[in-house]
Amino acid sequence: MSYRQDVIDALNHKQTELTPWAFELTSEFSELYRKKYSCQSVEDDLRSHIMFGKYKKMEWLNESKYRDIFGVEWQLGDDGGDIGIPVNKPVTAESVEEYIFPDIDEVLLQKGLYSMEQDTEHFRMFRFTYALYERAWALMGMEDMLLNMALNVSATMKLFERIAEYNMTLLDRILTSDFDGVYFGDDYGQQKGLIMGPDCWRKFIKPFLKEMFAKVKASGKYILLHSCGDIEDIFPDLIEIGLDAYNTVQPEIYDLKKIKREYGKDLAFWGAISTQQFLTERTAQEVFDKSVETIKVLGQDGGYIFSPTHAVTPDIPIENIRAMLEAVNSVQWK
């Protein structure tokens, strides 16, 4: 089995013998798993097909608070997550032009690229977290960001432009390296519809996302976008600007048969086993059964990466993740 080739085939809508899979894990879940199974690498034990090259630097201010390279301070919660919530606002509508973006840390960047170049087994992705909209609201605050989309259009557009320029410079630095795809993390959705609405998304976000996607496509690499929530309204837009795969497909939001039927020829899907309302609450047998059912819907004719809908948190029983692994290995297409 070639993990890398199976993912490439899935992204090209080719049927593989087994549907490829990936497990993204929080550090707390990984620690619980390592203790139970005495393994060095949880990802290797779960045989995830995808690995990430990271470019992230944190300055810890105390045990539960850190500052990122953009000057945003994040307070961790007690839910076992690894991100937290921002507690300061480095940018206002009045200071967009004055804000100084961080220099690229060449040592840190090369470390992330080197880890990908040395891995010939997995499908390798460079992770752009907080790619555009998320970076804007992290710098400005979510409420202020949304208000400024309506009340300070020029300043908001300038902030997105400056973030995109920074990202394009970073893309220029990485796209000549040997890896397979770029993963953009940029949450747009809520439980029903887009946070800012599709028209606002098309005005402020789509033009810059299109530029970044075009640069990645020109390098011959795949494009994957993560957004929580319901973004079906912009699936046609994302297909138009070159998206290859969408993560994360929340089954409590999407009709899986419908999106496979209507968009599955153009868009690959990644996710669909719910961390929000399912994996924390159900038995291992229920997880196995739902996983098999989901694979048979989304995995038909390729175009699917089987996965939990988000990073696995410590409140999810380890046995349920093992049940997912058993399920994906039980559905053979050839």
FENMO-V566921 format. One record per residue. PHI is phi in whole degrees, -180 to 180 (* if undefined). PSI is psi as a letter, one per 30 degrees, with the letter a starting at -180 (NA if undefined). OMEGA is omega in radians with two decimals (none if undefined). Layout:
BEGIN
PHI_PSI_OMEGA + PHI_PSI_OMEGA
END
This chain:
BEGIN
*_k_3.04 + -107_j_-3.13 + -57_e_-3.09 + -61_e_-3.09 + -67_e_3.11 + -64_e_3.10 + -68_e_3.10 + -59_e_3.12 + -62_e_3.13 + -62_e_3.13 + -66_f_3.08 + -94_g_3.06 + 61_h_3.03 + -108_k_-3.14 + -76_k_3.06 + -104_l_-3.12 + -60_e_3.01 + -120_k_3.03 + -68_k_3.12 + -66_l_-3.08 + -140_l_3.12 + -149_k_3.05 + -127_j_3.01 + -97_k_-2.95 + -127_k_2.96 + -74_l_-3.12 + -63_e_-3.13 + -69_e_3.08 + -65_e_-3.13 + -58_e_-3.14 + -65_e_3.09 + -62_e_-3.13 + -66_e_-3.14 + -61_e_3.13 + -66_e_-3.09 + -75_e_-3.02 + -108_g_3.08 + 51_h_3.14 + -115_l_3.13 + -78_e_-3.09 + -126_j_3.12 + -67_e_3.14 + -60_e_3.11 + -67_e_-3.13 + -65_e_3.12 + -86_f_3.06 + 57_h_3.08 + -59_k_-3.09 + -86_f_-2.99 + -123_k_3.02 + -127_l_-3.08 + -117_k_2.89 + -94_k_-2.99 + -112_k_2.99 + -133_i_-3.06 + -148_k_-3.13 + -135_k_-3.10 + -126_k_3.01 + -106_j_-3.07 + -77_k_3.14 + -92_e_2.97 + -158_a_-3.05 + -67_f_-3.06 + -130_g_-3.10 + -140_k_3.13 + -139_l_3.08 + -116_k_3.11 + -88_l_-3.04 + -71_f_3.12 + -93_g_3.12 + 90_g_3.11 + -86_k_3.10 + -99_k_-3.04 + -118_k_3.10 + -104_j_3.10 + -74_k_3.05 + -93_a_3.14 + -107_g_-3.08 + -96_g_3.14 + 85_g_3.11 + -80_l_-3.06 + -111_g_-3.01 + -110_e_-3.11 + 91_a_3.13 + -127_k_3.14 + -72_k_-3.10 + -123_g_3.04 + -138_l_-3.10 + -134_j_-3.13 + -66_f_-3.05 + -127_k_2.95 + -120_l_3.10 + -59_e_-3.10 + -81_f_-3.04 + -112_g_-3.10 + -57_e_-3.10 + -71_f_-3.05 + -86_f_-3.08 + -61_k_-3.13 + -103_j_3.11 + -73_k_-3.10 + -69_k_2.99 + -67_l_3.07 + -72_k_3.11 + -82_j_-3.03 + -63_e_-3.14 + -65_e_3.13 + -65_e_-3.14 + -64_e_-3.13 + -64_e_3.10 + -63_e_3.11 + -66_e_3.13 + -68_e_-3.13 + -62_e_-3.13 + -62_e_3.11 + -76_e_-3.08 + -64_f_-3.14 + -83_f_-3.09 + -101_j_3.14 + -102_g_-3.06 + -93_e_-3.02 + -98_l_2.93 + -76_k_-2.94 + -108_k_-3.11 + -127_k_2.97 + -87_k_-3.03 + -95_j_3.00 + -101_i_3.05 + -80_l_-3.11 + 52_h_-2.93 + -69_e_-3.03 + -151_d_3.11 + -61_e_3.14 + -63_e_3.10 + -65_e_-3.13 + -64_e_-3.11 + -74_f_3.06 + -64_e_-3.14 + -75_e_-2.98 + -107_f_-3.00 + 95_k_-3.05 + -60_e_-3.10 + -64_e_3.14 + -65_e_3.13 + -60_e_-3.11 + -67_e_3.10 + -64_e_-3.11 + -70_f_3.03 + -61_f_-3.14 + -96_e_-2.94 + -104_f_-3.11 + -134_i_-3.00 + -62_e_-3.07 + -66_e_3.12 + -66_e_3.14 + -66_e_3.12 + -63_e_3.12 + -65_e_3.12 + -64_e_3.10 + -62_e_3.13 + -62_e_-3.11 + -70_e_3.08 + -64_e_-3.14 + -63_e_3.10 + -61_e_3.09 + -62_e_3.14 + -64_e_3.13 + -65_e_3.07 + -64_e_3.11 + -66_e_3.09 + -61_e_3.09 + -58_e_-3.12 + -76_f_-2.98 + -106_f_-2.90 + -72_f_3.05 + -84_f_-3.14 + -81_l_-3.07 + -90_j_2.98 + -155_a_-2.87 + -105_e_-3.04 + -159_l_3.08 + -116_k_-3.14 + -105_j_3.10 + -98_k_3.04 + -101_k_-3.05 + -162_i_-3.04 + -63_k_3.08 + -116_f_-2.92 + -100_l_2.90 + -119_a_-3.03 + -63_f_3.03 + -141_j_3.10 + 86_l_-3.13 + -81_k_-3.13 + -58_e_-3.07 + -100_f_-3.10 + 83_l_-3.07 + -64_e_-3.12 + -66_e_3.12 + -67_e_3.08 + -60_e_-3.12 + -67_f_-3.12 + -78_e_-2.98 + -97_f_-2.93 + -110_e_-3.04 + -55_e_-3.09 + -59_e_-3.11 + -79_e_3.06 + -63_e_3.11 + -60_e_3.12 + -63_e_-3.14 + -66_e_3.11 + -60_e_-3.11 + -62_e_3.12 + -65_e_3.12 + -66_e_-3.13 + -60_e_-3.12 + -64_f_3.12 + -88_f_3.12 + 84_g_-3.11 + -103_l_3.14 + -82_l_-3.14 + -121_k_3.09 + -126_k_-3.12 + -121_k_3.00 + -101_k_2.91 + -148_k_2.98 + -69_l_3.02 + 85_a_-3.02 + -97_j_3.11 + -122_g_-3.09 + -59_e_-3.13 + -58_f_-3.08 + -110_g_3.04 + -54_e_3.13 + -60_e_3.12 + -65_e_-3.11 + -66_e_3.06 + -63_e_-3.13 + -59_e_-3.06 + -93_g_2.91 + 108_g_3.14 + -67_k_3.10 + -95_e_-3.07 + -145_k_3.13 + -115_k_3.03 + -130_k_0.36 + -125_k_-3.05 + -92_j_-3.10 + -84_j_-3.05 + -70_f_3.06 + -77_f_-3.12 + -110_e_-3.01 + -101_k_2.91 + -83_j_-2.99 + -62_e_3.13 + -65_e_-3.12 + -67_e_-3.08 + -69_e_3.06 + -66_e_-3.12 + -68_e_-2.99 + -87_f_-3.05 + -125_f_-2.99 + -68_f_3.09 + -79_f_-3.08 + -110_f_-2.99 + -130_k_3.01 + -88_l_-3.11 + -117_l_-3.05 + -142_j_3.13 + 127_b_2.95 + 87_f_2.97 + -108_j_-2.85 + -72_k_2.95 + -86_f_-3.06 + -82_e_-2.99 + -134_g_-3.01 + -129_e_-2.99 + -63_f_-3.13 + -77_f_-2.91 + -114_f_-2.98 + -104_l_3.10 + -77_l_3.11 + -62_e_3.13 + -67_e_3.10 + -64_e_3.10 + -65_e_3.11 + -60_e_-3.08 + -63_e_-3.14 + -66_e_3.12 + -63_e_3.12 + -61_e_3.13 + -60_e_-3.11 + -67_e_3.13 + -60_e_-3.12 + -69_f_3.08 + -82_e_-3.01 + -87_f_-3.07 + -87_f_3.12 + -62_k_3.14 + 67_g_3.11 + 75_a_3.09 + 77_g_-3.13 + -148_k_2.96 + -115_j_-3.07 + -75_k_-3.02 + -171_l_2.85 + -61_l_-3.08 + -75_f_3.13 + -156_l_3.10 + -57_k_-3.05 + -78_k_-3.10 + -95_l_-3.03 + -69_f_3.09 + -82_f_3.08 + -90_k_-3.13 + -60_k_3.11 + -57_e_-3.12 + -62_f_3.13 + -73_e_3.07 + -71_e_3.06 + -64_e_3.10 + -66_e_3.06 + -63_e_3.13 + -62_e_3.11 + -64_e_-3.09 + -65_e_-3.07 + -67_f_3.09 + -81_f_-3.12 + -92_f_-3.11 + -100_j_-3.14 + -102_k_-3.07 + -91_f_-3.09 + -125_NA_none
END
